[in-house]
Amino acid sequence: MPTVDATQLIKELREKTGAGMMDCKKALDEAKGDLQAAITILRKKGMADAAKKSSRATKEGAVAYTTDGKVGAIVEINCETDFVAKGADFQGLVKDLVAKAKAGQLASIEAANESIVKPMVGKLGENMALRRYERFELKGAGLVAGYAHQTDPAVPAKRGALIELSAPAAAAGSPELADLAKTLLLQIVGASAKYLVREEIPAADIEKEKEIHTEVLRKEGKPEDRIAKIVEGKINKLFFQTWVLLDQISQQDNKTPIRDIVKAAGAKLGGEVKVVRFARYQLGE
């Protein structure tokens, strides 16, 4: 029988990949308990699309942001139950932490958990913690904007994003730039963008994707002299267009690349507009 730890790993692997229990167990055995290696093994066997399904893992808590247009912050705070997450005490804690993050008053995650979160743990009797946060501040003209996906005002958001755009000074406060930011934020949250440009992706990750697709194509019996070209196409379409924001296709019309939308906005605003950076948070990811 598997140990408790092994059972938990099997459960986590099933959640991330959707593969069967015995397949997960065999993959973990082959990977000697390494979860990421087991995911790769299952993908090579065509049993999982782990990169897309890994977002299923979630925790209770909240993702929240605040911004004044020039400075902004986004936080993820976890707790054990949705009952606590919906409560006034927890939501007050979220507002306090995101405000302090924006003001640059959080020295570190550890310090925030010790001085701010720990007293609330004692009050509510449930474990909770600030998991991560980011703060954006403009260094020139542009806009810092945020979005949190919330279907019910009583339930804290579980997904959100923060973005920094640079733009001509005359366009910094324009409705057009704000509209662009909103379009991009909805894209980031809805299409799960991970990277801004291809160059941000670790080379090892790209090579791993190529290796996986190559092995799958060989198993399918594709001619060896065609595999490299097919793999290149898959990397461009299935990998870059899935995870790189500027390579993604707009969810609004399903045909326009995001980089073209940004370029068109710059033409309307009288100068170059750039996405400087973004952060996308989802509970448990």
C-alpha positions in Angstrom: 0.0 0.0 0.0 1.3 3.5 -0.7 2.2 5.8 2.2 0.1 8.8 3.2 2.6 11.0 1.4 2.5 8.9 -1.7 -1.3 8.9 -1.7 -1.3 12.7 -1.5 1.1 12.9 -4.4 -1.1 10.6 -6.5 -4.1 12.8 -5.7 -2.2 16.0 -6.6 -1.0 14.4 -9.8 -4.5 13.4 -10.8 -5.8 16.9 -10.1 -3.1 18.5 -12.2 -3.3 16.1 -15.2 -6.7 14.3 -15.2 -4.8 11.0 -15.6 -6.1 7.7 -14.0 -5.0 6.7 -10.5 -2.8 3.7 -11.6 -1.2 5.8 -14.4 -0.4 8.4 -11.8 1.1 5.9 -9.5 3.2 4.3 -12.2 4.5 7.7 -13.3 5.4 8.7 -9.8 7.2 5.4 -9.3 9.1 5.9 -12.5 9.9 9.5 -11.4 10.9 8.4 -7.9 8.3 10.7 -6.3 9.2 13.8 -8.3 5.8 15.4 -9.2 7.0 17.6 -12.1 9.0 14.7 -13.6 5.8 12.5 -13.3 3.8 15.2 -15.1 6.3 15.1 -18.0 6.2 11.3 -18.1 2.4 11.4 -18.4 2.5 14.1 -21.1 5.0 12.1 -23.1 2.6 9.1 -23.0 -0.3 11.4 -24.2 -2.2 10.9 -20.9 -2.2 14.6 -19.8 -2.1 18.2 -20.9 -0.6 19.2 -17.6 0.3 22.8 -18.6 -3.4 23.6 -19.0 -4.9 21.5 -16.3 -2.6 22.5 -13.5 -4.7 25.6 -12.9 -7.4 23.4 -11.4 -5.7 23.3 -8.0 -7.2 26.0 -5.8 -7.3 27.2 -2.2 -9.8 29.4 -0.3 -8.9 33.1 0.2 -8.8 36.1 -2.0 -6.9 37.9 -4.8 -7.2 41.7 -4.5 -5.6 44.8 -6.1 -5.6 48.5 -5.6 -4.2 51.3 -7.8 -4.3 55.0 -8.2 -3.1 54.9 -11.8 0.5 55.6 -10.9 1.1 53.0 -8.2 -0.6 49.7 -7.7 -0.4 46.4 -5.9 -1.9 42.9 -6.1 -2.0 40.3 -3.3 -3.0 36.7 -2.7 -4.1 35.8 0.8 -5.1 32.2 1.6 -7.4 30.8 4.3 -8.9 27.4 5.0 -12.6 27.9 4.3 -14.9 30.0 2.1 -16.9 30.8 5.3 -13.9 32.8 6.6 -13.1 34.2 3.2 -16.5 35.8 3.0 -16.4 37.3 6.5 -15.9 40.9 7.3 -12.7 40.3 9.4 -10.9 38.5 6.6 -12.0 41.0 3.9 -10.8 43.8 6.2 -7.5 42.0 6.4 -7.3 41.8 2.6 -7.9 45.5 2.3 -5.3 46.3 4.9 -2.7 44.2 3.3 -3.2 45.4 -0.3 -3.2 49.0 0.9 0.1 48.5 2.7 1.5 46.7 -0.3 0.7 49.7 -2.5 2.2 52.1 0.0 5.4 50.1 0.1 4.9 49.3 3.8 5.4 45.5 3.6 9.0 44.6 4.4 8.5 41.0 3.4 5.9 38.2 3.2 7.2 36.7 6.4 7.1 40.0 8.3 3.6 40.7 7.1 2.3 37.3 8.2 4.0 37.7 11.6 2.8 41.2 12.5 -0.5 41.6 10.5 -1.9 38.1 9.7 -1.0 36.2 12.8 -3.3 38.2 15.2 -6.2 37.5 12.8 -5.4 33.8 13.0 -5.7 34.0 16.7 -9.0 35.8 16.5 -10.7 33.6 13.9 -9.1 30.3 14.8 -8.3 29.4 11.2 -4.9 29.3 9.5 -4.3 32.0 6.9 -1.4 33.7 5.3 -0.3 36.3 2.8 1.1 34.1 0.0 2.5 36.7 -2.4 2.2 40.3 -3.5 3.6 42.6 -6.1 3.9 46.4 -6.4 4.1 48.4 -9.6 5.1 52.1 -9.8 5.4 54.1 -12.9 8.9 55.4 -13.8 7.6 57.7 -16.6 4.3 58.4 -18.3 1.7 55.7 -18.5 -0.8 53.8 -16.4 -0.9 51.2 -13.7 -4.3 49.4 -13.7 -5.8 46.3 -12.2 -8.7 43.9 -12.4 -10.2 41.1 -10.2 -12.7 38.7 -11.5 -15.7 38.6 -9.2 -19.1 37.0 -10.1 -20.7 37.7 -6.7 -19.9 40.8 -4.6 -20.2 38.7 -1.4 -17.5 36.3 -2.6 -13.8 37.5 -2.8 -12.2 37.3 -6.2 -10.0 34.3 -6.9 -8.4 35.6 -10.1 -6.9 39.0 -10.9 -4.1 40.9 -12.6 -2.1 44.1 -12.4 -0.6 45.8 -15.5 1.8 48.6 -16.2 1.7 50.5 -19.5 4.0 53.1 -20.8 2.6 55.8 -23.1 3.1 59.3 -24.4 2.6 61.8 -21.6 -0.4 63.4 -23.3 -2.1 60.0 -23.4 -1.4 58.9 -19.8 -4.8 60.0 -18.4 -6.8 59.3 -21.5 -9.9 57.0 -21.6 -8.3 55.2 -24.6 -5.3 54.1 -22.5 -7.7 53.0 -19.7 -9.7 51.0 -22.2 -6.6 49.3 -23.6 -5.5 48.4 -20.0 -9.0 46.9 -19.4 -8.8 44.9 -22.6 -5.4 43.6 -21.7 -6.3 42.8 -18.1 -9.4 40.8 -19.2 -7.1 38.9 -21.7 -4.5 38.2 -19.0 -7.0 36.8 -16.6 -9.2 35.0 -19.1 -6.5 33.5 -21.2 -4.1 32.8 -18.3 -1.1 34.6 -19.8 2.2 33.7 -18.0 4.8 35.7 -20.0 4.9 39.1 -21.7 7.3 38.1 -24.5 8.9 34.8 -25.6 12.3 35.8 -24.3 11.0 35.5 -20.7 10.4 31.8 -21.1 13.3 29.7 -19.8 15.1 27.9 -22.6 14.9 24.6 -20.7 11.1 24.9 -20.7 10.9 25.3 -24.5 13.3 22.4 -25.0 11.2 20.2 -22.7 8.1 21.1 -24.8 9.9 20.2 -28.0 11.0 16.9 -26.5 7.5 16.0 -25.4 5.9 16.8 -28.8 8.7 15.0 -30.6 8.2 11.8 -28.6 4.4 12.0 -29.1 4.8 12.5 -32.9 7.2 9.5 -33.1 4.7 7.4 -31.2 2.0 8.5 -33.8 4.3 7.3 -36.6 5.0 10.7 -38.2 8.0 10.6 -40.7 11.2 11.5 -38.9 12.1 14.1 -41.5 8.9 16.0 -40.9 8.9 15.9 -37.1 11.1 19.0 -36.5 8.9 21.2 -38.6 5.7 20.0 -37.0 7.2 20.5 -33.6 8.2 24.1 -34.5 4.6 24.8 -35.6 3.2 23.3 -32.4 5.6 25.4 -30.2 4.5 28.5 -32.0 0.8 27.8 -31.9 0.3 25.6 -28.8 2.9 27.0 -26.5 3.7 30.6 -27.4 0.2 31.6 -28.3 -1.1 29.9 -25.2 1.2 31.5 -22.6 2.8 34.7 -24.1 0.6 37.7 -23.8 1.7 39.5 -26.9 1.5 36.3 -29.0 -2.0 35.5 -27.8 -5.0 35.9 -30.0 -7.6 38.4 -28.6 -10.5 36.7 -26.8 -12.7 39.6 -28.0 -12.6 38.7 -31.7 -10.6 35.5 -31.8 -8.4 36.7 -34.7 -6.3 39.7 -33.7 -2.9 39.2 -32.0 -2.6 41.2 -28.8 0.6 42.8 -30.0 -1.4 44.3 -32.9 -4.0 45.7 -30.5 -1.3 47.4 -28.5 0.3 48.8 -31.7 -3.0 50.1 -32.9 -3.6 51.9 -29.6 -0.3 53.6 -29.9 -1.1 54.9 -33.3 -4.4 56.4 -32.0 -2.7 57.9 -29.0 0.1 59.6 -30.9 3.1 57.6 -29.8 4.4 54.2 -28.8 2.5 52.3 -26.1 4.2 49.4 -24.4 3.2 46.7 -21.9 6.0 47.1 -19.4 5.0 44.2 -17.2 2.0 42.4 -15.7 1.2 40.1 -12.8 -1.5 37.5 -12.9 -2.7 35.8 -9.7 -5.0 32.8 -9.3 -5.7 31.2 -5.9 -3.5 28.1 -5.5 -1.4 28.4 -8.6 
